[in-house]
Amino acid sequence: MIPGLGTWRLPRYIGWGRAKKMVLGGQNIQGEEAMRIGLVDHIVPQDDFFSHLDAVAQTYLMACSTGNRMSKQMVNHAFDMVYDEVLSTYFRLQEFSQSSLDAKEAKRAYLAKEMPQWQ
């Protein structure tokens, strides 16, 4: 059997070599190894899971701006576009981001030395 969509996702997350080793060898790995190769971002004790989850979520919410959303689109398509397509997409999304309400809020907050309040 083919191990699901891991055959598509794993090479993008951890590279072809590691993905082939895991997929073809059926190898399971420990959390520390998963973190070392970039498959996971955090390892926390079960008792601290929800407090850690809240802290991670808060970090992302503080950066939830139009610019970050446009950056996420670019990263999501990084392996699917050729350079010229990336460049034109970048300019289009950058223009949208810089003219957004969030860009105005970022400038206001920076000058006021406050945290921005994203729309």
Biopython code that builds the backbone (N, CA, C, O; Angstrom):
import numpy as np
from Bio.PDB.StructureBuilder import StructureBuilder

atoms = [
    (1, "MET", "N", (0.825, -1.191, 0.000)),
    (1, "MET", "CA", (0.000, 0.000, 0.000)),
    (1, "MET", "C", (0.866, 1.250, 0.000)),
    (1, "MET", "O", (1.988, 1.250, 0.507)),
    (2, "ILE", "N", (0.330, 2.300, -0.571)),
    (2, "ILE", "CA", (0.995, 3.604, -0.552)),
    (2, "ILE", "C", (0.554, 4.310, 0.731)),
    (2, "ILE", "O", (-0.642, 4.362, 1.020)),
    (3, "PRO", "N", (1.508, 4.858, 1.514)),
    (3, "PRO", "CA", (1.154, 5.448, 2.806)),
    (3, "PRO", "C", (0.508, 6.824, 2.719)),
    (3, "PRO", "O", (1.062, 7.802, 3.221)),
    (4, "GLY", "N", (-0.635, 6.906, 2.101)),
    (4, "GLY", "CA", (-1.399, 8.142, 2.083)),
    (4, "GLY", "C", (-0.683, 9.320, 1.452)),
    (4, "GLY", "O", (0.221, 9.154, 0.632)),
    (5, "LEU", "N", (-1.098, 10.500, 1.844)),
    (5, "LEU", "CA", (-0.528, 11.720, 1.276)),
    (5, "LEU", "C", (0.821, 12.084, 1.876)),
    (5, "LEU", "O", (1.399, 13.114, 1.527)),
    (6, "GLY", "N", (1.328, 11.244, 2.778)),
    (6, "GLY", "CA", (2.673, 11.450, 3.287)),
    (6, "GLY", "C", (3.696, 11.435, 2.164)),
    (6, "GLY", "O", (4.748, 12.065, 2.266)),
    (7, "THR", "N", (3.385, 10.715, 1.093)),
    (7, "THR", "CA", (4.300, 10.670, -0.057)),
    (7, "THR", "C", (4.402, 12.023, -0.742)),
    (7, "THR", "O", (5.391, 12.285, -1.425)),
    (8, "TRP", "N", (3.426, 12.875, -0.584)),
    (8, "TRP", "CA", (3.456, 14.225, -1.153)),
    (8, "TRP", "C", (3.971, 15.227, -0.123)),
    (8, "TRP", "O", (4.778, 16.099, -0.445)),
    (9, "ARG", "N", (3.492, 15.094, 1.134)),
    (9, "ARG", "CA", (3.837, 16.071, 2.165)),
    (9, "ARG", "C", (5.260, 15.922, 2.699)),
    (9, "ARG", "O", (5.975, 16.915, 2.833)),
    (10, "LEU", "N", (5.672, 14.712, 2.999)),
    (10, "LEU", "CA", (6.971, 14.523, 3.645)),
    (10, "LEU", "C", (8.140, 15.117, 2.869)),
    (10, "LEU", "O", (8.959, 15.802, 3.481)),
    (11, "PRO", "N", (8.272, 14.899, 1.555)),
    (11, "PRO", "CA", (9.409, 15.510, 0.858)),
    (11, "PRO", "C", (9.430, 17.034, 0.976)),
    (11, "PRO", "O", (10.501, 17.639, 1.016)),
    (12, "ARG", "N", (8.277, 17.639, 1.032)),
    (12, "ARG", "CA", (8.213, 19.095, 1.165)),
    (12, "ARG", "C", (8.633, 19.545, 2.557)),
    (12, "ARG", "O", (9.196, 20.628, 2.715)),
    (13, "TYR", "N", (8.367, 18.729, 3.557)),
    (13, "TYR", "CA", (8.681, 19.096, 4.941)),
    (13, "TYR", "C", (10.110, 18.746, 5.332)),
    (13, "TYR", "O", (10.785, 19.537, 5.990)),
    (14, "ILE", "N", (10.580, 17.554, 4.928)),
    (14, "ILE", "CA", (11.856, 17.073, 5.454)),
    (14, "ILE", "C", (12.862, 16.689, 4.374)),
    (14, "ILE", "O", (13.940, 16.187, 4.692)),
    (15, "GLY", "N", (12.529, 16.915, 3.103)),
    (15, "GLY", "CA", (13.446, 16.583, 2.014)),
    (15, "GLY", "C", (13.207, 15.189, 1.466)),
    (15, "GLY", "O", (12.633, 14.327, 2.131)),
    (16, "TRP", "N", (13.667, 14.987, 0.224)),
    (16, "TRP", "CA", (13.428, 13.720, -0.462)),
    (16, "TRP", "C", (14.113, 12.539, 0.210)),
    (16, "TRP", "O", (13.513, 11.478, 0.380)),
    (17, "GLY", "N", (15.363, 12.730, 0.588)),
    (17, "GLY", "CA", (16.117, 11.612, 1.169)),
    (17, "GLY", "C", (15.482, 11.072, 2.427)),
    (17, "GLY", "O", (15.257, 9.867, 2.543)),
    (18, "ARG", "N", (15.195, 11.938, 3.362)),
    (18, "ARG", "CA", (14.566, 11.506, 4.616)),
    (18, "ARG", "C", (13.170, 10.939, 4.368)),
    (18, "ARG", "O", (12.771, 9.946, 4.976)),
    (19, "ALA", "N", (12.436, 11.589, 3.463)),
    (19, "ALA", "CA", (11.083, 11.109, 3.162)),
    (19, "ALA", "C", (11.136, 9.699, 2.581)),
    (19, "ALA", "O", (10.348, 8.840, 2.978)),
    (20, "LYS", "N", (12.047, 9.450, 1.655)),
    (20, "LYS", "CA", (12.171, 8.105, 1.077)),
    (20, "LYS", "C", (12.531, 7.085, 2.145)),
    (20, "LYS", "O", (11.987, 5.982, 2.164)),
    (21, "LYS", "N", (13.440, 7.449, 3.025)),
    (21, "LYS", "CA", (13.838, 6.537, 4.104)),
    (21, "LYS", "C", (12.642, 6.171, 4.968)),
    (21, "LYS", "O", (12.458, 5.004, 5.316)),
    (22, "MET", "N", (11.828, 7.161, 5.316)),
    (22, "MET", "CA", (10.668, 6.891, 6.168)),
    (22, "MET", "C", (9.580, 6.126, 5.416)),
    (22, "MET", "O", (9.026, 5.159, 5.938)),
    (23, "VAL", "N", (9.275, 6.557, 4.192)),
    (23, "VAL", "CA", (8.183, 5.949, 3.427)),
    (23, "VAL", "C", (8.538, 4.526, 2.987)),
    (23, "VAL", "O", (7.753, 3.597, 3.175)),
    (24, "LEU", "N", (9.712, 4.368, 2.408)),
    (24, "LEU", "CA", (10.086, 3.061, 1.870)),
    (24, "LEU", "C", (10.489, 2.073, 2.956)),
    (24, "LEU", "O", (10.276, 0.869, 2.818)),
    (25, "GLY", "N", (11.068, 2.583, 4.034)),
    (25, "GLY", "CA", (11.498, 1.707, 5.117)),
    (25, "GLY", "C", (10.468, 1.510, 6.205)),
    (25, "GLY", "O", (10.644, 0.673, 7.091)),
    (26, "GLY", "N", (9.387, 2.279, 6.144)),
    (26, "GLY", "CA", (8.358, 2.171, 7.178)),
    (26, "GLY", "C", (8.875, 2.539, 8.552)),
    (26, "GLY", "O", (8.375, 2.048, 9.564)),
    (27, "GLN", "N", (9.864, 3.392, 8.587)),
    (27, "GLN", "CA", (10.541, 3.757, 9.827)),
    (27, "GLN", "C", (9.720, 4.727, 10.668)),
    (27, "GLN", "O", (9.241, 5.744, 10.165)),
    (28, "ASN", "N", (9.561, 4.412, 11.939)),
    (28, "ASN", "CA", (8.979, 5.348, 12.892)),
    (28, "ASN", "C", (10.118, 6.092, 13.560)),
    (28, "ASN", "O", (11.205, 5.538, 13.725)),
    (29, "ILE", "N", (9.886, 7.337, 13.946)),
    (29, "ILE", "CA", (10.927, 8.107, 14.621)),
    (29, "ILE", "C", (10.386, 8.683, 15.921)),
    (29, "ILE", "O", (9.177, 8.851, 16.087)),
    (30, "GLN", "N", (11.289, 8.980, 16.833)),
    (30, "GLN", "CA", (10.939, 9.583, 18.109)),
    (30, "GLN", "C", (10.727, 11.086, 17.931)),
    (30, "GLN", "O", (11.139, 11.657, 16.922)),
    (31, "GLY", "N", (10.097, 11.712, 18.893)),
    (31, "GLY", "CA", (9.814, 13.142, 18.833)),
    (31, "GLY", "C", (11.053, 13.998, 18.672)),
    (31, "GLY", "O", (11.036, 14.970, 17.916)),
    (32, "GLU", "N", (12.131, 13.656, 19.371)),
    (32, "GLU", "CA", (13.367, 14.440, 19.281)),
    (32, "GLU", "C", (13.913, 14.431, 17.853)),
    (32, "GLU", "O", (14.356, 15.461, 17.346)),
    (33, "GLU", "N", (13.878, 13.253, 17.203)),
    (33, "GLU", "CA", (14.352, 13.152, 15.820)),
    (33, "GLU", "C", (13.423, 13.929, 14.889)),
    (33, "GLU", "O", (13.890, 14.598, 13.967)),
    (34, "ALA", "N", (12.118, 13.846, 15.120)),
    (34, "ALA", "CA", (11.154, 14.595, 14.304)),
    (34, "ALA", "C", (11.425, 16.096, 14.401)),
    (34, "ALA", "O", (11.305, 16.822, 13.415)),
    (35, "MET", "N", (11.786, 16.543, 15.583)),
    (35, "MET", "CA", (12.087, 17.965, 15.748)),
    (35, "MET", "C", (13.415, 18.310, 15.071)),
    (35, "MET", "O", (13.522, 19.353, 14.427)),
    (36, "ARG", "N", (14.412, 17.460, 15.205)),
    (36, "ARG", "CA", (15.719, 17.723, 14.616)),
    (36, "ARG", "C", (15.645, 17.857, 13.097)),
    (36, "ARG", "O", (16.365, 18.671, 12.518)),
    (37, "ILE", "N", (14.790, 17.075, 12.445)),
    (37, "ILE", "CA", (14.705, 17.121, 10.979)),
    (37, "ILE", "C", (13.642, 18.084, 10.471)),
    (37, "ILE", "O", (13.449, 18.208, 9.262)),
    (38, "GLY", "N", (12.950, 18.766, 11.378)),
    (38, "GLY", "CA", (11.990, 19.778, 10.962)),
    (38, "GLY", "C", (10.580, 19.282, 10.698)),
    (38, "GLY", "O", (9.777, 19.985, 10.085)),
    (39, "LEU", "N", (10.273, 18.078, 11.155)),
    (39, "LEU", "CA", (8.931, 17.538, 10.953)),
    (39, "LEU", "C", (7.941, 18.102, 11.969)),
    (39, "LEU", "O", (6.755, 18.248, 11.671)),
    (40, "VAL", "N", (8.426, 18.416, 13.156)),
    (40, "VAL", "CA", (7.599, 19.054, 14.182)),
    (40, "VAL", "C", (8.340, 20.278, 14.703)),
    (40, "VAL", "O", (9.563, 20.360, 14.589)),
    (41, "ASP", "N", (7.614, 21.216, 15.267)),
    (41, "ASP", "CA", (8.216, 22.446, 15.781)),
    (41, "ASP", "C", (8.349, 22.479, 17.296)),
    (41, "ASP", "O", (9.156, 23.240, 17.831)),
    (42, "HIS", "N", (7.564, 21.659, 17.995)),
    (42, "HIS", "CA", (7.552, 21.725, 19.455)),
    (42, "HIS", "C", (7.415, 20.321, 20.031)),
    (42, "HIS", "O", (6.720, 19.467, 19.482)),
    (43, "ILE", "N", (8.090, 20.109, 21.142)),
    (43, "ILE", "CA", (7.888, 18.910, 21.953)),
    (43, "ILE", "C", (7.649, 19.416, 23.366)),
    (43, "ILE", "O", (8.497, 20.105, 23.933)),
    (44, "VAL", "N", (6.501, 19.078, 23.935)),
    (44, "VAL", "CA", (6.172, 19.546, 25.278)),
    (44, "VAL", "C", (5.614, 18.378, 26.091)),
    (44, "VAL", "O", (5.021, 17.449, 25.543)),
    (45, "PRO", "N", (5.817, 18.443, 27.401)),
    (45, "PRO", "CA", (5.210, 17.420, 28.252)),
    (45, "PRO", "C", (3.680, 17.486, 28.158)),
    (45, "PRO", "O", (3.106, 18.559, 27.973)),
    (46, "GLN", "N", (3.050, 16.356, 28.284)),
    (46, "GLN", "CA", (1.594, 16.292, 28.163)),
    (46, "GLN", "C", (0.907, 17.241, 29.145)),
    (46, "GLN", "O", (-0.112, 17.850, 28.817)),
    (47, "ASP", "N", (1.466, 17.364, 30.346)),
    (47, "ASP", "CA", (0.863, 18.248, 31.357)),
    (47, "ASP", "C", (0.868, 19.713, 30.931)),
    (47, "ASP", "O", (-0.015, 20.469, 31.338)),
    (48, "ASP", "N", (1.841, 20.130, 30.122)),
    (48, "ASP", "CA", (1.965, 21.521, 29.687)),
    (48, "ASP", "C", (1.364, 21.773, 28.316)),
    (48, "ASP", "O", (1.476, 22.878, 27.785)),
    (49, "PHE", "N", (0.728, 20.763, 27.737)),
    (49, "PHE", "CA", (0.297, 20.864, 26.344)),
    (49, "PHE", "C", (-0.590, 22.079, 26.093)),
    (49, "PHE", "O", (-0.305, 22.863, 25.188)),
    (50, "PHE", "N", (-1.650, 22.255, 26.865)),
    (50, "PHE", "CA", (-2.606, 23.329, 26.569)),
    (50, "PHE", "C", (-2.046, 24.709, 26.860)),
    (50, "PHE", "O", (-2.360, 25.654, 26.136)),
    (51, "SER", "N", (-1.233, 24.859, 27.890)),
    (51, "SER", "CA", (-0.626, 26.170, 28.132)),
    (51, "SER", "C", (0.374, 26.496, 27.017)),
    (51, "SER", "O", (0.474, 27.645, 26.588)),
    (52, "HIS", "N", (1.106, 25.491, 26.555)),
    (52, "HIS", "CA", (2.027, 25.707, 25.442)),
    (52, "HIS", "C", (1.251, 26.035, 24.168)),
    (52, "HIS", "O", (1.645, 26.920, 23.408)),
    (53, "LEU", "N", (0.162, 25.332, 23.939)),
    (53, "LEU", "CA", (-0.680, 25.584, 22.769)),
    (53, "LEU", "C", (-1.209, 27.010, 22.781)),
    (53, "LEU", "O", (-1.207, 27.683, 21.750)),
    (54, "ASP", "N", (-1.661, 27.474, 23.937)),
    (54, "ASP", "CA", (-2.146, 28.852, 24.056)),
    (54, "ASP", "C", (-1.037, 29.863, 23.739)),
    (54, "ASP", "O", (-1.283, 30.865, 23.068)),
    (55, "ALA", "N", (0.179, 29.600, 24.221)),
    (55, "ALA", "CA", (1.297, 30.517, 23.972)),
    (55, "ALA", "C", (1.648, 30.554, 22.481)),
    (55, "ALA", "O", (1.905, 31.627, 21.934)),
    (56, "VAL", "N", (1.660, 29.403, 21.827)),
    (56, "VAL", "CA", (1.953, 29.354, 20.393)),
    (56, "VAL", "C", (0.858, 30.081, 19.609)),
    (56, "VAL", "O", (1.150, 30.870, 18.711)),
    (57, "ALA", "N", (-0.391, 29.813, 19.953)),
    (57, "ALA", "CA", (-1.509, 30.469, 19.269)),
    (57, "ALA", "C", (-1.429, 31.985, 19.431)),
    (57, "ALA", "O", (-1.672, 32.723, 18.476)),
    (58, "GLN", "N", (-1.095, 32.449, 20.618)),
    (58, "GLN", "CA", (-0.985, 33.892, 20.862)),
    (58, "GLN", "C", (0.112, 34.505, 20.006)),
    (58, "GLN", "O", (-0.048, 35.615, 19.499)),
    (59, "THR", "N", (1.212, 33.805, 19.839)),
    (59, "THR", "CA", (2.301, 34.290, 18.986)),
    (59, "THR", "C", (1.816, 34.496, 17.556)),
    (59, "THR", "O", (2.105, 35.520, 16.936)),
    (60, "TYR", "N", (1.075, 33.513, 17.034)),
    (60, "TYR", "CA", (0.568, 33.632, 15.668)),
    (60, "TYR", "C", (-0.502, 34.713, 15.556)),
    (60, "TYR", "O", (-0.560, 35.416, 14.548)),
    (61, "LEU", "N", (-1.342, 34.855, 16.562)),
    (61, "LEU", "CA", (-2.377, 35.882, 16.517)),
    (61, "LEU", "C", (-1.775, 37.288, 16.525)),
    (61, "LEU", "O", (-2.316, 38.201, 15.901)),
    (62, "MET", "N", (-0.676, 37.458, 17.217)),
    (62, "MET", "CA", (-0.023, 38.765, 17.245)),
    (62, "MET", "C", (0.547, 39.131, 15.879)),
    (62, "MET", "O", (0.749, 40.309, 15.584)),
    (63, "ALA", "N", (0.807, 38.127, 15.048)),
    (63, "ALA", "CA", (1.384, 38.374, 13.734)),
    (63, "ALA", "C", (0.380, 38.111, 12.618)),
    (63, "ALA", "O", (0.769, 37.840, 11.482)),
    (64, "CYS", "N", (-0.894, 38.190, 12.932)),
    (64, "CYS", "CA", (-1.942, 37.845, 11.962)),
    (64, "CYS", "C", (-2.327, 39.063, 11.128)),
    (64, "CYS", "O", (-3.449, 39.564, 11.212)),
    (65, "SER", "N", (-1.383, 39.522, 10.333)),
    (65, "SER", "CA", (-1.633, 40.695, 9.508)),
    (65, "SER", "C", (-1.822, 40.296, 8.053)),
    (65, "SER", "O", (-1.590, 39.148, 7.674)),
    (66, "THR", "N", (-2.239, 41.242, 7.260)),
    (66, "THR", "CA", (-2.358, 41.011, 5.820)),
    (66, "THR", "C", (-1.017, 40.575, 5.243)),
    (66, "THR", "O", (-0.965, 39.659, 4.421)),
    (67, "GLY", "N", (0.061, 41.217, 5.661)),
    (67, "GLY", "CA", (1.391, 40.860, 5.173)),
    (67, "GLY", "C", (1.735, 39.407, 5.474)),
    (67, "GLY", "O", (2.300, 38.712, 4.631)),
    (68, "ASN", "N", (1.395, 38.952, 6.673)),
    (68, "ASN", "CA", (1.659, 37.546, 7.015)),
    (68, "ASN", "C", (0.796, 36.603, 6.194)),
    (68, "ASN", "O", (1.256, 35.539, 5.780)),
    (69, "ARG", "N", (-0.438, 36.982, 5.960)),
    (69, "ARG", "CA", (-1.306, 36.119, 5.148)),
    (69, "ARG", "C", (-0.806, 36.036, 3.713)),
    (69, "ARG", "O", (-0.872, 34.973, 3.095)),
    (70, "MET", "N", (-0.312, 37.139, 3.181)),
    (70, "MET", "CA", (0.248, 37.122, 1.832)),
    (70, "MET", "C", (1.557, 36.318, 1.812)),
    (70, "MET", "O", (1.834, 35.606, 0.847)),
    (71, "SER", "N", (2.350, 36.431, 2.865)),
    (71, "SER", "CA", (3.579, 35.639, 2.969)),
    (71, "SER", "C", (3.257, 34.154, 3.002)),
    (71, "SER", "O", (3.953, 33.350, 2.381)),
    (72, "LYS", "N", (2.207, 33.789, 3.722)),
    (72, "LYS", "CA", (1.803, 32.380, 3.785)),
    (72, "LYS", "C", (1.430, 31.864, 2.398)),
    (72, "LYS", "O", (1.768, 30.734, 2.047)),
    (73, "GLN", "N", (0.745, 32.671, 1.619)),
    (73, "GLN", "CA", (0.410, 32.262, 0.249)),
    (73, "GLN", "C", (1.671, 32.010, -0.561)),
    (73, "GLN", "O", (1.751, 31.030, -1.302)),
    (74, "MET", "N", (2.653, 32.890, -0.423)),
    (74, "MET", "CA", (3.895, 32.720, -1.171)),
    (74, "MET", "C", (4.614, 31.437, -0.757)),
    (74, "MET", "O", (5.071, 30.673, -1.607)),
    (75, "VAL", "N", (4.711, 31.206, 0.542)),
    (75, "VAL", "CA", (5.396, 30.005, 1.030)),
    (75, "VAL", "C", (4.637, 28.745, 0.598)),
    (75, "VAL", "O", (5.255, 27.752, 0.215)),
    (76, "ASN", "N", (3.308, 28.782, 0.659)),
    (76, "ASN", "CA", (2.512, 27.611, 0.280)),
    (76, "ASN", "C", (2.734, 27.197, -1.172)),
    (76, "ASN", "O", (2.584, 26.023, -1.510)),
    (77, "HIS", "N", (3.089, 28.143, -2.025)),
    (77, "HIS", "CA", (3.272, 27.847, -3.444)),
    (77, "HIS", "C", (4.745, 27.834, -3.862)),
    (77, "HIS", "O", (5.050, 27.828, -5.055)),
    (78, "ALA", "N", (5.650, 27.829, -2.892)),
    (78, "ALA", "CA", (7.078, 27.950, -3.187)),
    (78, "ALA", "C", (7.592, 26.874, -4.138)),
    (78, "ALA", "O", (8.455, 27.160, -4.968)),
    (79, "PHE", "N", (7.095, 25.669, -4.043)),
    (79, "PHE", "CA", (7.583, 24.579, -4.884)),
    (79, "PHE", "C", (6.752, 24.397, -6.143)),
    (79, "PHE", "O", (7.074, 23.551, -6.977)),
    (80, "ASP", "N", (5.702, 25.167, -6.290)),
    (80, "ASP", "CA", (4.777, 24.951, -7.399)),
    (80, "ASP", "C", (4.908, 25.976, -8.523)),
    (80, "ASP", "O", (4.282, 25.820, -9.572)),
    (81, "MET", "N", (5.708, 27.019, -8.322)),
    (81, "MET", "CA", (5.797, 28.082, -9.324)),
    (81, "MET", "C", (7.237, 28.247, -9.791)),
    (81, "MET", "O", (8.179, 28.021, -9.032)),
    (82, "VAL", "N", (7.393, 28.640, -11.037)),
    (82, "VAL", "CA", (8.712, 28.998, -11.548)),
    (82, "VAL", "C", (9.027, 30.424, -11.102)),
    (82, "VAL", "O", (8.137, 31.155, -10.668)),
    (83, "TYR", "N", (10.303, 30.818, -11.211)),
    (83, "TYR", "CA", (10.745, 32.102, -10.657)),
    (83, "TYR", "C", (9.943, 33.288, -11.190)),
    (83, "TYR", "O", (9.528, 34.145, -10.409)),
    (84, "ASP", "N", (9.719, 33.355, -12.491)),
    (84, "ASP", "CA", (8.990, 34.500, -13.063)),
    (84, "ASP", "C", (7.584, 34.604, -12.481)),
    (84, "ASP", "O", (7.090, 35.701, -12.221)),
    (85, "GLU", "N", (6.950, 33.467, -12.282)),
    (85, "GLU", "CA", (5.612, 33.452, -11.685)),
    (85, "GLU", "C", (5.671, 33.891, -10.224)),
    (85, "GLU", "O", (4.804, 34.629, -9.757)),
    (86, "VAL", "N", (6.698, 33.433, -9.506)),
    (86, "VAL", "CA", (6.889, 33.853, -8.112)),
    (86, "VAL", "C", (7.070, 35.364, -8.043)),
    (86, "VAL", "O", (6.459, 36.031, -7.209)),
    (87, "LEU", "N", (7.902, 35.895, -8.914)),
    (87, "LEU", "CA", (8.195, 37.326, -8.895)),
    (87, "LEU", "C", (6.945, 38.153, -9.164)),
    (87, "LEU", "O", (6.690, 39.125, -8.453)),
    (88, "SER", "N", (6.161, 37.791, -10.174)),
    (88, "SER", "CA", (4.951, 38.571, -10.470)),
    (88, "SER", "C", (3.924, 38.428, -9.350)),
    (88, "SER", "O", (3.239, 39.392, -9.009)),
    (89, "THR", "N", (3.817, 37.240, -8.784)),
    (89, "THR", "CA", (2.894, 37.039, -7.658)),
    (89, "THR", "C", (3.343, 37.856, -6.459)),
    (89, "THR", "O", (2.527, 38.481, -5.782)),
    (90, "TYR", "N", (4.655, 37.848, -6.197)),
    (90, "TYR", "CA", (5.203, 38.627, -5.091)),
    (90, "TYR", "C", (4.853, 40.107, -5.225)),
    (90, "TYR", "O", (4.378, 40.721, -4.270)),
    (91, "PHE", "N", (5.086, 40.680, -6.403)),
    (91, "PHE", "CA", (4.797, 42.112, -6.592)),
    (91, "PHE", "C", (3.317, 42.411, -6.414)),
    (91, "PHE", "O", (2.956, 43.431, -5.825)),
    (92, "ARG", "N", (2.456, 41.532, -6.917)),
    (92, "ARG", "CA", (1.008, 41.735, -6.786)),
    (92, "ARG", "C", (0.592, 41.668, -5.319)),
    (92, "ARG", "O", (-0.155, 42.527, -4.851)),
    (93, "LEU", "N", (1.063, 40.665, -4.592)),
    (93, "LEU", "CA", (0.686, 40.515, -3.184)),
    (93, "LEU", "C", (1.323, 41.602, -2.323)),
    (93, "LEU", "O", (0.711, 42.065, -1.361)),
    (94, "GLN", "N", (2.544, 42.013, -2.659)),
    (94, "GLN", "CA", (3.207, 43.069, -1.906)),
    (94, "GLN", "C", (2.451, 44.390, -2.043)),
    (94, "GLN", "O", (2.279, 45.116, -1.064)),
    (95, "GLU", "N", (2.008, 44.693, -3.245)),
    (95, "GLU", "CA", (1.232, 45.915, -3.457)),
    (95, "GLU", "C", (-0.059, 45.872, -2.647)),
    (95, "GLU", "O", (-0.436, 46.857, -2.013)),
    (96, "PHE", "N", (-0.730, 44.729, -2.673)),
    (96, "PHE", "CA", (-1.964, 44.565, -1.896)),
    (96, "PHE", "C", (-1.680, 44.746, -0.406)),
    (96, "PHE", "O", (-2.417, 45.439, 0.294)),
    (97, "SER", "N", (-0.606, 44.118, 0.071)),
    (97, "SER", "CA", (-0.255, 44.178, 1.485)),
    (97, "SER", "C", (0.091, 45.599, 1.924)),
    (97, "SER", "O", (-0.364, 46.052, 2.975)),
    (98, "GLN", "N", (0.882, 46.295, 1.135)),
    (98, "GLN", "CA", (1.315, 47.638, 1.520)),
    (98, "GLN", "C", (0.203, 48.676, 1.467)),
    (98, "GLN", "O", (0.314, 49.733, 2.089)),
    (99, "SER", "N", (-0.856, 48.389, 0.738)),
    (99, "SER", "CA", (-1.965, 49.337, 0.682)),
    (99, "SER", "C", (-3.125, 48.918, 1.594)),
    (99, "SER", "O", (-4.204, 49.507, 1.544)),
    (100, "SER", "N", (-2.896, 47.907, 2.419)),
    (100, "SER", "CA", (-3.961, 47.389, 3.283)),
    (100, "SER", "C", (-4.130, 48.232, 4.546)),
    (100, "SER", "O", (-3.270, 49.037, 4.902)),
    (101, "LEU", "N", (-5.251, 48.024, 5.201)),
    (101, "LEU", "CA", (-5.483, 48.677, 6.491)),
    (101, "LEU", "C", (-4.455, 48.212, 7.522)),
    (101, "LEU", "O", (-4.063, 48.978, 8.403)),
    (102, "ASP", "N", (-4.023, 46.960, 7.410)),
    (102, "ASP", "CA", (-3.021, 46.453, 8.343)),
    (102, "ASP", "C", (-1.689, 47.180, 8.189)),
    (102, "ASP", "O", (-1.001, 47.404, 9.184)),
    (103, "ALA", "N", (-1.312, 47.551, 6.981)),
    (103, "ALA", "CA", (-0.069, 48.305, 6.775)),
    (103, "ALA", "C", (-0.166, 49.666, 7.458)),
    (103, "ALA", "O", (0.786, 50.121, 8.092)),
    (104, "LYS", "N", (-1.316, 50.306, 7.324)),
    (104, "LYS", "CA", (-1.521, 51.598, 7.999)),
    (104, "LYS", "C", (-1.467, 51.424, 9.516)),
    (104, "LYS", "O", (-0.890, 52.250, 10.223)),
    (105, "GLU", "N", (-2.079, 50.332, 10.014)),
    (105, "GLU", "CA", (-2.072, 50.060, 11.448)),
    (105, "GLU", "C", (-0.658, 49.761, 11.936)),
    (105, "GLU", "O", (-0.282, 50.178, 13.032)),
    (106, "ALA", "N", (0.122, 49.052, 11.144)),
    (106, "ALA", "CA", (1.505, 48.740, 11.531)),
    (106, "ALA", "C", (2.317, 50.025, 11.678)),
    (106, "ALA", "O", (3.080, 50.166, 12.634)),
    (107, "LYS", "N", (2.163, 50.949, 10.754)),
    (107, "LYS", "CA", (2.882, 52.224, 10.828)),
    (107, "LYS", "C", (2.431, 53.019, 12.047)),
    (107, "LYS", "O", (3.257, 53.584, 12.765)),
    (108, "ARG", "N", (1.107, 53.063, 12.283)),
    (108, "ARG", "CA", (0.581, 53.787, 13.436)),
    (108, "ARG", "C", (1.138, 53.211, 14.730)),
    (108, "ARG", "O", (1.608, 53.950, 15.596)),
    (109, "ALA", "N", (1.084, 51.885, 14.858)),
    (109, "ALA", "CA", (1.541, 51.230, 16.085)),
    (109, "ALA", "C", (3.042, 51.420, 16.289)),
    (109, "ALA", "O", (3.497, 51.633, 17.413)),
    (110, "TYR", "N", (3.806, 51.343, 15.206)),
    (110, "TYR", "CA", (5.249, 51.536, 15.309)),
    (110, "TYR", "C", (5.565, 52.938, 15.836)),
    (110, "TYR", "O", (6.374, 53.097, 16.751)),
    (111, "LEU", "N", (4.934, 53.932, 15.262)),
    (111, "LEU", "CA", (5.186, 55.317, 15.694)),
    (111, "LEU", "C", (4.710, 55.561, 17.125)),
    (111, "LEU", "O", (5.311, 56.347, 17.859)),
    (112, "ALA", "N", (3.632, 54.886, 17.517)),
    (112, "ALA", "CA", (3.100, 55.043, 18.871)),
    (112, "ALA", "C", (3.772, 54.104, 19.871)),
    (112, "ALA", "O", (3.480, 54.149, 21.066)),
    (113, "LYS", "N", (4.676, 53.248, 19.373)),
    (113, "LYS", "CA", (5.347, 52.251, 20.221)),
    (113, "LYS", "C", (4.325, 51.370, 20.930)),
    (113, "LYS", "O", (4.418, 51.108, 22.129)),
    (114, "GLU", "N", (3.340, 50.920, 20.141)),
    (114, "GLU", "CA", (2.288, 50.038, 20.648)),
    (114, "GLU", "C", (2.253, 48.765, 19.807)),
    (114, "GLU", "O", (2.847, 48.693, 18.731)),
    (115, "MET", "N", (1.547, 47.769, 20.322)),
    (115, "MET", "CA", (1.311, 46.558, 19.528)),
    (115, "MET", "C", (0.194, 46.856, 18.532)),
    (115, "MET", "O", (-0.804, 47.471, 18.909)),
    (116, "PRO", "N", (0.329, 46.445, 17.287)),
    (116, "PRO", "CA", (-0.730, 46.693, 16.308)),
    (116, "PRO", "C", (-1.990, 45.873, 16.608)),
    (116, "PRO", "O", (-1.933, 44.793, 17.195)),
    (117, "GLN", "N", (-3.105, 46.419, 16.189)),
    (117, "GLN", "CA", (-4.395, 45.731, 16.322)),
    (117, "GLN", "C", (-4.851, 45.386, 14.918)),
    (117, "GLN", "O", (-5.414, 46.231, 14.222)),
    (118, "TRP", "N", (-4.612, 44.146, 14.493)),
    (118, "TRP", "CA", (-4.898, 43.734, 13.118)),
    (118, "TRP", "C", (-6.378, 43.628, 12.845)),
    (118, "TRP", "O", (-7.164, 43.315, 13.739)),
    (119, "GLN", "N", (-6.762, 43.894, 11.591)),
    (119, "GLN", "CA", (-8.155, 43.801, 11.156)),
    (119, "GLN", "C", (-8.552, 42.364, 10.894)),
    (119, "GLN", "O", (-9.694, 42.097, 10.519)),
]
sb = StructureBuilder()
sb.init_structure("model")
sb.init_model(0)
sb.init_chain("A")
sb.init_seg("    ")
for serial, (resi, resn, name, xyz) in enumerate(atoms, 1):
    if name == "N":
        sb.init_residue(resn, " ", resi, " ")
    sb.init_atom(name, np.array(xyz, "f"), 0.0, 1.0, " ", f" {name:<3s}", serial, name[0])
structure = sb.get_structure()
